[in-house]
Amino acid sequence: MTHLQAGLSAETLEKAKVELKENPETLHQDIQEVRDMIITRPDIGFLRTDDAFILRFLRARKFNHFEAFRLLAQYFEYRQQNLDMFKNLKATDPGIKQALKDGFPGVLSNLDRYGRRILVLFAANWDQSRYTFVDILRAILLSLESMIEDPELQVNGFILIIDWSNFTFKQASKLTPSMLRLAIEGLQDSFPARFGGIHFVNQPWYIHALYTVIRPFLKDKTRKRIFMHGNNLNSLHQLIHPEILPSELGGMMPPYDMGTWARTLLDHAYDEETDYCPESYTLSVQDLERDLEKNLSPKTMKRSQSVVEPGVLKRPDKVKSGEDNMQPLLSLD
């Protein structure tokens, strides 16, 4: 075991070896091979290239050198292309702070049986008069940056649960295709985290419609890991034990305190009052949407228009819920 594996338990070391093909004898060579590829992308500013940093990208891509480098390049390229998002990326930023205090994201205290950290989002908590979707995305990325420092989570990964209870049509109308694609690019394509499952519960019909819009931008691996449970919490509990879930998700733990993770990041700044107007991001977000829309494939958008036209959500004839809908969304093919 090298010093780069010092933070791993014996069980996680074995998991890294078997599942990720991590070999302590070639670890430094693996890292150097990724680092040597940096010269091929002079258009990107690689602001951090130390061993520990590159290692998390290798773990995220199971030590495939080329894929690890591509993820590393996309990590920095995404930040170069969205400079406004990463200005003042810290918990005390007013928009991020308000999103954190509303539980974006929530982080459960207990790991699942595979050692994965569980993130929860209670979608209805989004107060659109106080912060934007970009603020929520920034809060999630900031939180992941903090958690991914833990080598155990680099190997074991994360689970995401989104509870759509009481999430209104009006709130959903703010989730434009360009904003959703921005989130996909940031989380799926540009961050070194392993997501073992993404679980939707209590989702209304218009969330199914939005999924149809973003589906073309999801990798097959991501699609296989998305589960639509509807109001059937039993199907969620078959995959995540209720002993570690809050009561809102049918679990045995007390109701989730939305400020738990925010207090961890903010410490004494949690109770300090901040003035923030979401409109301060309006211009940059609109510019961002225009840039992203230019890159949307006409073929893809044509496919999506059968369900969602620009600015309009259409209700499908029938939406499954409960047991019939617990299977991964890949089954919708």
C-alpha positions in Angstrom: 0.0 0.0 0.0 1.4 3.5 -0.9 0.8 6.7 1.0 -1.9 7.6 -1.6 -4.0 4.7 -0.3 -3.5 5.5 3.4 -7.0 6.7 3.9 -8.6 3.5 2.8 -9.9 0.7 5.0 -8.8 -2.9 4.3 -12.2 -3.6 2.9 -12.1 -0.6 0.6 -8.6 -1.4 -0.5 -9.8 -4.8 -1.7 -12.8 -3.2 -3.4 -10.5 -0.8 -5.2 -8.4 -3.7 -6.4 -11.2 -5.9 -7.6 -13.7 -3.3 -8.9 -11.5 -0.5 -10.0 -8.3 -2.4 -10.9 -6.3 -0.3 -8.6 -2.8 -1.7 -8.2 -0.5 -0.2 -5.5 2.6 -1.4 -7.4 1.7 0.6 -10.5 -0.2 3.5 -8.9 2.5 6.2 -9.5 3.0 5.0 -13.1 -0.8 5.1 -13.7 -0.9 8.7 -12.4 2.1 9.8 -14.5 0.6 8.3 -17.7 -2.5 10.5 -17.2 -0.3 13.5 -16.4 1.7 13.0 -19.5 -1.4 13.4 -21.7 -1.9 17.0 -20.5 0.4 18.3 -23.2 -2.2 17.2 -25.8 -4.7 19.8 -24.6 -2.9 23.2 -24.5 -6.3 24.9 -24.8 -7.1 23.9 -21.2 -5.6 25.3 -18.1 -5.0 22.3 -15.8 -4.9 24.2 -12.5 -4.1 21.1 -10.3 -2.1 18.0 -11.4 -0.8 16.5 -8.1 -0.9 12.8 -7.5 -3.8 12.8 -5.1 -6.0 14.9 -7.4 -5.3 12.8 -10.6 -6.0 9.6 -8.6 -9.6 10.5 -8.0 -10.1 10.7 -11.8 -8.5 7.3 -12.3 -10.8 5.8 -9.6 -13.8 7.4 -11.2 -12.9 5.7 -14.6 -11.7 2.3 -13.2 -8.1 3.1 -14.1 -8.7 3.5 -17.8 -5.9 6.0 -18.5 -7.5 7.6 -21.5 -11.0 7.9 -19.9 -9.5 9.3 -16.7 -7.6 11.9 -18.7 -10.7 12.8 -20.7 -12.7 13.3 -17.4 -9.8 15.4 -16.0 -9.8 17.6 -19.2 -13.6 17.9 -19.1 -13.5 18.9 -15.4 -11.3 21.9 -16.2 -12.9 22.7 -19.5 -16.4 22.8 -17.9 -15.0 25.4 -15.4 -13.4 27.4 -18.2 -16.6 27.5 -20.2 -18.8 28.5 -17.2 -16.6 31.0 -15.4 -19.5 32.8 -13.8 -20.6 29.6 -12.1 -17.3 29.1 -10.4 -16.7 32.7 -9.2 -16.8 32.8 -5.5 -17.6 29.1 -5.2 -17.8 28.8 -1.5 -20.4 28.2 1.1 -20.7 31.8 2.2 -21.7 32.9 -1.4 -25.2 34.3 -0.8 -27.0 32.1 -3.4 -25.1 29.0 -2.5 -25.7 29.6 1.2 -29.5 29.9 0.8 -29.6 26.8 -1.4 -27.6 24.9 1.2 -29.8 26.0 4.1 -32.8 24.6 2.2 -31.2 21.2 1.9 -29.6 21.5 -1.6 -28.1 19.0 -1.1 -29.0 17.1 2.0 -26.4 14.6 3.2 -27.5 11.7 5.4 -25.3 10.8 8.3 -25.2 7.1 7.6 -23.6 5.3 4.7 -25.4 2.6 2.8 -24.3 -1.1 3.1 -21.8 -0.5 0.3 -20.1 2.4 2.0 -21.8 5.0 -0.3 -22.7 8.5 0.9 -26.4 9.3 0.4 -27.4 12.7 -0.9 -31.1 13.7 -0.8 -32.9 16.5 -2.5 -36.4 17.6 -1.5 -37.3 19.4 -4.7 -40.3 21.3 -3.3 -37.9 23.3 -1.0 -36.6 25.3 -4.0 -37.6 28.9 -3.2 -37.3 30.5 -6.7 -37.7 34.0 -5.3 -34.5 33.6 -3.3 -32.0 31.6 -5.4 -31.7 30.1 -8.9 -31.3 26.6 -10.3 -27.7 27.6 -11.0 -27.2 28.4 -7.3 -28.5 24.9 -6.5 -26.1 23.3 -9.0 -23.2 25.3 -7.5 -24.1 24.2 -4.0 -24.2 20.6 -5.1 -20.8 20.9 -6.9 -19.3 22.6 -3.9 -20.6 19.9 -1.6 -19.2 17.1 -3.9 -15.8 18.9 -4.0 -15.8 18.7 -0.2 -16.9 15.1 0.0 -14.7 13.7 -2.8 -11.6 14.6 -0.6 -12.5 11.4 1.3 -10.7 8.6 -0.4 -13.3 6.1 0.8 -16.0 8.0 -1.2 -13.7 8.1 -4.3 -13.9 4.3 -4.3 -17.4 3.6 -2.9 -19.2 6.6 -4.5 -22.6 8.2 -3.9 -26.3 7.6 -4.1 -28.8 10.4 -5.0 -32.4 10.4 -3.9 -34.7 13.1 -5.2 -38.1 13.5 -3.6 -40.5 15.3 -5.9 -43.4 15.5 -3.4 -45.3 18.8 -3.7 -43.0 20.0 -6.5 -45.3 22.2 -8.6 -45.7 22.6 -12.3 -44.7 26.3 -11.9 -41.4 25.2 -10.3 -40.8 22.6 -13.0 -41.3 25.3 -15.7 -38.0 26.8 -14.6 -36.1 23.6 -15.4 -35.3 24.5 -19.0 -33.5 21.9 -21.3 -30.4 24.1 -21.3 -30.3 24.3 -17.5 -30.8 20.5 -17.2 -28.1 19.9 -19.7 -25.8 22.2 -17.8 -26.3 20.0 -14.7 -25.7 16.8 -16.7 -22.5 18.1 -18.1 -21.3 19.2 -14.7 -22.2 16.0 -12.8 -22.1 13.2 -15.3 -19.4 14.3 -17.7 -17.1 16.6 -15.7 -16.8 15.4 -12.1 -14.8 12.5 -10.7 -17.6 10.9 -8.6 -19.1 7.4 -8.9 -22.9 7.5 -8.7 -24.3 4.0 -7.8 -27.9 5.0 -8.2 -30.2 8.0 -8.8 -33.7 7.5 -7.3 -36.8 9.5 -8.0 -39.7 9.2 -5.6 -43.2 10.8 -5.8 -42.5 12.2 -9.2 -45.4 13.9 -11.1 -46.1 13.4 -14.8 -44.2 16.6 -15.8 -41.0 15.2 -14.3 -41.4 12.2 -16.7 -41.8 14.7 -19.5 -38.6 16.5 -18.5 -36.7 13.3 -18.3 -37.7 12.6 -22.0 -36.0 15.9 -22.9 -32.7 15.2 -21.1 -32.5 11.5 -21.8 -30.5 11.8 -25.1 -27.8 13.5 -23.1 -27.4 10.7 -20.6 -24.9 7.9 -21.0 -26.2 4.4 -21.1 -24.5 3.7 -17.7 -26.3 6.6 -16.2 -29.7 5.6 -17.6 -29.3 2.1 -16.1 -28.8 3.7 -12.7 -31.9 5.9 -12.7 -34.9 4.4 -10.9 -38.4 5.8 -10.9 -40.2 4.6 -7.8 -43.3 6.8 -8.0 -45.1 6.6 -4.6 -43.9 3.0 -4.0 -41.4 3.6 -1.3 -41.1 -0.2 -0.7 -39.3 -0.5 -4.0 -36.8 2.2 -2.8 -36.3 0.2 0.5 -35.4 -2.9 -1.5 -32.3 -1.0 -2.7 -31.6 1.3 0.3 -32.5 0.0 3.8 -35.1 2.1 5.6 -33.0 1.9 8.8 -30.8 4.7 7.4 -33.5 6.8 5.7 -35.4 9.8 7.2 -39.1 9.4 7.8 -40.0 11.5 4.8 -38.7 8.7 2.7 -40.5 6.0 4.7 -37.4 5.4 6.8 -36.8 4.8 10.5 -34.7 7.9 11.1 -36.2 11.2 12.3 -37.3 13.8 9.7 -34.3 15.2 7.9 -32.9 18.5 9.3 -32.4 20.6 6.1 -29.6 22.6 7.7 -27.4 19.7 8.8 -25.0 19.7 5.9 -25.1 23.5 5.6 -23.9 23.8 9.2 -21.0 21.5 8.4 -19.9 23.7 5.5 -20.8 27.1 7.0 -19.9 26.6 10.6 -20.3 30.0 12.4 -21.4 31.7 9.2 -24.7 29.6 9.2 -26.6 32.2 11.2 -25.3 35.3 9.6 -27.8 37.1 7.5 -27.1 37.7 3.9 -28.8 39.8 1.3 -29.2 38.2 -2.1 -31.3 38.9 -5.2 -31.6 36.0 -7.7 -31.9 38.5 -10.5 -28.1 39.2 -10.1 -27.6 36.0 -12.0 -30.2 36.6 -14.6 -28.0 37.9 -17.3 -25.3 35.3 -16.9 -27.8 32.5 -16.8 -29.6 33.8 -19.9 -26.2 34.0 -21.7 -25.5 30.5 -20.6 -28.8 29.2 -21.9 -28.2 30.8 -25.3 -24.8 29.3 -25.6 -26.1 25.9 -24.6 -29.1 26.0 -26.9 -26.7 26.6 -29.9 -25.2 23.2 -29.1 -28.4 21.3 -28.8 -28.7 18.8 -31.6 -31.6 19.5 -33.9 -32.2 15.8 -34.3 -32.3 15.4 -30.5 -34.7 18.3 -30.0 -36.9 17.0 -32.8 -37.2 13.7 -30.9 -37.9 15.6 -27.7 -40.7 17.8 -29.2 -43.0 14.9 -29.3 -43.3 15.2 -25.6 -42.1 18.7 -24.8 -42.3 21.7 -27.0 -40.2 24.8 -26.2 -41.6 26.3 -23.1 -44.6 23.9 -22.9 -45.0 20.7 -20.9 -47.5 18.3 -22.3 -49.2 15.7 -20.1 -48.8 12.2 -21.4 -51.8 9.9 -21.6 -50.6 7.7 -18.8 -47.8 7.7 -16.4 -46.8 4.6 -14.5 -46.3 4.7 -10.7 -45.7 2.2 -8.0 -44.4 -1.3 -8.6 -44.7 -1.2 -12.3 -42.4 1.7 -12.4 -39.6 0.7 -10.1 -37.3 -0.7 -12.8 -34.4 1.4 -14.2 -35.5 3.9 -16.8 -33.4 2.1 -19.4 -36.4 -0.2 -19.7 -38.2 2.6 -21.4 -36.2 1.9 -24.5 
